[in-house]
Amino acid sequence: MDITSLIIIVVAGFLLGIIGAIIGSTLLILVPLLNFLGLPIHVALGTAKVSVIGRELIPIYHFNKNKLINYKTVIPFVIAGIITSYLGTNLIISLNENIVKTIVAVFMIIISLLFLSNPNIGMKEKKIKIGKTTLLLLSVVAGALIGFYQGIFGGGANVFIIFAFILLFGNTFLKGVANSKIPNLIFSLVSLIVFIMGGFIDWVFAIPLLIATSAGSHFGAKLAIKKGNKFIRLLFVLLVIGMAIKLLFF
């Protein structure tokens, strides 16, 4: 890797770390960037997933310190998604992504329209009026589906996790973001193991990317806690619309 590529990786990693700590979904930018810098697409995907570790670990510390994570909801969600994330990652190695991208883009449009039509969603914590067993089942099903998608493609998975915590469990945007971090970290680790075993990681790119993303995520997590729900909601809607456009047309 030449010095120009290193500078691009460090700057991009730092900026994406800030955004990723708040919303996630940095792989949609990072994977094409690494591919542009010369990495084959599967190596680019595996290398980009290394950065997710730093992107999520640092915010988990900050969000946990501020008591924003609900482990009773998060744990069953995570357990359900671990196996499906592994299965999804094994599938992506031989799968054409175009159909998956189109389906995801349609869902992104639906999500953005839902939030735009109701400005109160995610602004205040909502009490869910369903039984504990039903809530547990919803957590397991949502975790399994999103874990599988995270393994297949990964880009935008964090949006679906935040969406699930807001709509299914009544979280605010801030708490939804906080609760999304552990599932996304665990799903990414499971997926990453498959990429490492397959030799799809370029560590020359991965290590500086991991360091830069971790540094950026430190500032991003503090920014999310300071700015609160309105700021996160704005970023969330803009990201979802942007992702839908990118997946459909680029």
C-alpha positions as a printed Julia matrix, in Angstrom:
250×3 Matrix{Float64}:
   0.0     0.0    0.0
   1.43    3.38  -1.03
   1.33    6.53   1.12
  -1.64    7.99  -0.79
  -3.76    4.91  -0.15
  -2.74    4.95   3.51
  -3.83    8.58   3.9
  -7.15    7.84   2.19
  -7.74    4.83   4.46
  -6.91    6.71   7.66
  -9.0     9.79   6.83
 -11.95    7.73   5.56
 -11.74    5.39   8.56
 -11.75    8.28  11.04
 -14.71   10.08   9.42
 -16.67    6.86   8.97
 -15.9     5.99  12.59
 -17.67    9.17  13.71
 -20.72    8.46  11.54
 -20.63    4.72  12.25
 -20.7     5.21  16.01
 -23.98    7.07  15.61
 -25.72    5.24  12.77
 -23.44    2.45  11.52
 -23.72    1.21   7.92
 -20.21    2.37   6.98
 -19.59   -0.73   4.85
 -21.72    0.75   2.06
 -19.0     3.37   1.57
 -15.96    1.46   2.78
 -16.3    -1.68   0.65
 -16.45    0.22  -2.69
 -13.55    2.42  -1.51
 -11.34   -0.59  -0.74
 -12.36   -2.16  -4.03
 -11.37    1.08  -5.81
  -7.98    0.97  -4.05
  -7.33   -2.44  -5.59
  -8.78   -5.09  -3.29
 -10.97   -7.82  -4.84
 -14.6    -7.42  -3.75
 -14.67  -10.3   -1.25
 -11.34   -9.19   0.24
 -12.67   -5.63   0.41
 -15.76   -6.88   2.25
 -13.74   -8.97   4.71
 -11.2    -6.2    5.32
 -13.95   -3.63   5.87
 -15.57   -5.87   8.48
 -12.41   -5.62  10.61
 -13.12   -1.9   11.05
 -16.57   -2.68  12.44
 -14.93   -4.09  15.58
 -13.44   -0.72  16.5
 -16.53    1.1   15.29
 -18.71   -0.75  17.8
 -16.43   -1.53  20.78
 -15.68    2.1   21.7
 -19.33    3.26  21.51
 -20.42    0.26  23.61
 -18.16    1.54  26.39
 -19.64    5.06  26.21
 -23.27    3.96  25.89
 -22.93    1.4   28.67
 -21.34    4.05  30.91
 -24.44    6.21  30.36
 -26.78    3.24  31.06
 -28.37    3.31  27.61
 -28.12   -0.42  26.83
 -30.97   -2.81  27.75
 -29.29   -6.23  28.01
 -32.59   -8.08  28.58
 -33.66   -7.15  25.07
 -30.25   -7.3   23.44
 -29.12  -10.78  24.57
 -31.88  -12.91  22.94
 -31.58  -10.76  19.81
 -27.86  -11.51  19.66
 -28.15  -15.24  20.36
 -30.7   -15.68  17.59
 -28.53  -13.86  15.05
 -25.23  -15.62  15.71
 -26.02  -18.83  13.77
 -27.83  -17.03  10.93
 -24.94  -14.56  10.57
 -22.56  -17.49  10.13
 -24.85  -19.08   7.53
 -25.26  -15.8    5.68
 -21.51  -15.21   5.48
 -20.92  -18.64   4.01
 -23.6   -17.92   1.43
 -22.21  -14.52   0.32
 -18.88  -15.99  -0.74
 -20.64  -17.55  -3.76
 -23.71  -15.29  -4.1
 -24.42  -12.52  -6.6
 -25.29   -9.44  -4.54
 -27.44   -7.53  -7.07
 -30.77   -9.09  -6.1
 -30.01   -8.65  -2.4
 -29.13   -4.97  -2.95
 -32.42   -4.29  -4.77
 -34.5    -5.9   -2.02
 -32.64   -3.96   0.67
 -33.08   -0.68  -1.23
 -36.86   -1.2   -1.34
 -36.92   -1.79   2.42
 -34.84    1.36   2.96
 -37.4     3.41   1.03
 -40.23    1.96   3.13
 -38.37    2.71   6.37
 -37.61    6.3    5.36
 -41.24    6.92   4.38
 -42.41    5.49   7.69
 -40.2     7.82   9.73
 -40.93   10.85   7.54
 -44.69   10.28   7.87
 -44.52   10.15  11.67
 -42.05   12.67  13.17
 -42.71   11.37  16.71
 -41.34    7.87  16.13
 -38.19    7.35  18.17
 -38.35   10.72  19.91
 -39.77    9.4   23.19
 -39.53    5.97  24.75
 -42.73    3.99  24.15
 -44.11    1.32  26.43
 -44.79   -1.86  24.46
 -48.17   -3.4   25.3
 -47.4    -7.05  24.59
 -46.47   -9.98  26.81
 -42.9   -10.9   27.71
 -43.1   -14.17  25.75
 -44.26  -12.38  22.59
 -41.57   -9.76  23.04
 -38.93  -12.46  23.44
 -40.19  -14.19  20.28
 -40.06  -10.92  18.34
 -36.51  -10.35  19.54
 -35.45  -13.84  18.44
 -37.1   -13.59  15.0
 -35.74  -10.08  14.34
 -32.26  -11.11  15.51
 -32.26  -14.19  13.27
 -33.36  -12.3   10.15
 -31.01   -9.35  10.62
 -28.13  -11.62  11.6
 -28.57  -13.54   8.35
 -28.6   -10.32   6.32
 -25.56   -9.02   8.19
 -23.71  -12.17   7.22
 -24.79  -11.96   3.57
 -24.08   -8.31   2.88
 -23.7    -6.3    6.08
 -24.15   -2.85   4.53
 -27.16   -1.24   6.18
 -27.6    -3.98   8.77
 -27.26   -1.45  11.58
 -30.2     0.5   10.15
 -32.39   -2.59  10.4
 -31.23   -3.25  13.97
 -31.98    0.34  15.06
 -35.33    0.16  13.23
 -36.2    -3.06  15.11
 -35.37   -1.61  18.53
 -37.42    1.53  17.88
 -40.46   -0.13  16.3
 -40.58   -3.43  18.19
 -39.25   -2.41  21.6
 -40.25    1.25  21.83
 -36.72    2.67  22.08
 -35.81    6.28  21.39
 -33.31    6.86  18.6
 -30.48    7.24  21.11
 -31.34    4.02  22.95
 -31.96    2.24  19.65
 -28.46    3.18  18.51
 -26.98    2.14  21.88
 -28.76   -1.23  21.86
 -27.76   -1.88  18.25
 -24.05   -1.87  19.03
 -23.7    -5.24  20.77
 -25.71   -7.21  18.15
 -23.82   -5.6   15.3
 -20.47   -6.28  17.01
 -21.25   -9.96  17.66
 -22.74  -10.57  14.19
 -19.69   -8.91  12.62
 -17.3   -11.05  14.68
 -19.04  -14.26  13.57
 -18.96  -13.09   9.96
 -15.34  -11.97  10.29
 -14.22  -15.43  11.45
 -15.45  -16.9    8.17
 -13.6   -14.26   6.14
 -10.39  -14.84   8.13
 -10.61  -18.61   7.66
 -11.13  -18.08   3.93
  -8.15  -15.72   3.65
 -10.31  -12.76   2.63
  -8.58  -10.15   4.83
  -5.81   -7.79   3.71
  -4.23   -6.94   7.07
  -2.04   -4.18   5.58
  -5.26   -2.25   4.95
  -7.23   -3.66   7.88
  -4.97   -2.58  10.78
  -4.67    1.17  10.01
  -8.36    1.16   9.11
  -9.25   -0.4   12.46
  -7.18    2.15  14.4
  -8.6     5.14  12.48
 -12.2     3.92  12.8
 -11.81    3.3   16.53
 -10.52    6.86  17.03
 -13.42    8.32  15.05
 -16.01    6.23  16.88
 -14.86    7.67  20.22
 -15.9    11.14  19.1
 -19.02    9.86  17.35
 -20.4     8.17  20.47
 -19.87   11.3   22.56
 -21.55   13.39  19.86
 -24.6    11.08  19.82
 -25.02   11.27  23.6
 -24.62   15.06  23.56
 -26.91   15.85  20.59
 -29.66   13.31  21.37
 -32.68   12.01  19.46
 -33.4    14.87  17.01
 -29.86   14.86  15.67
 -29.76   11.06  15.37
 -33.18   10.96  13.7
 -32.04   13.46  11.05
 -28.89   11.47  10.31
 -30.87    8.22  10.29
 -33.43    9.4    7.72
 -30.76   11.0    5.5
 -28.67    7.83   5.64
 -31.6     5.55   4.82
 -32.6     7.64   1.8
 -28.99    7.86   0.65
 -28.53    4.11   1.02
 -31.67    3.38  -1.0
 -30.47    5.62  -3.84
 -26.97    4.12  -3.79
 -28.2     0.52  -3.79
 -30.67    1.14  -6.6
 -28.59    3.26  -8.96
 -24.87    2.84  -8.14
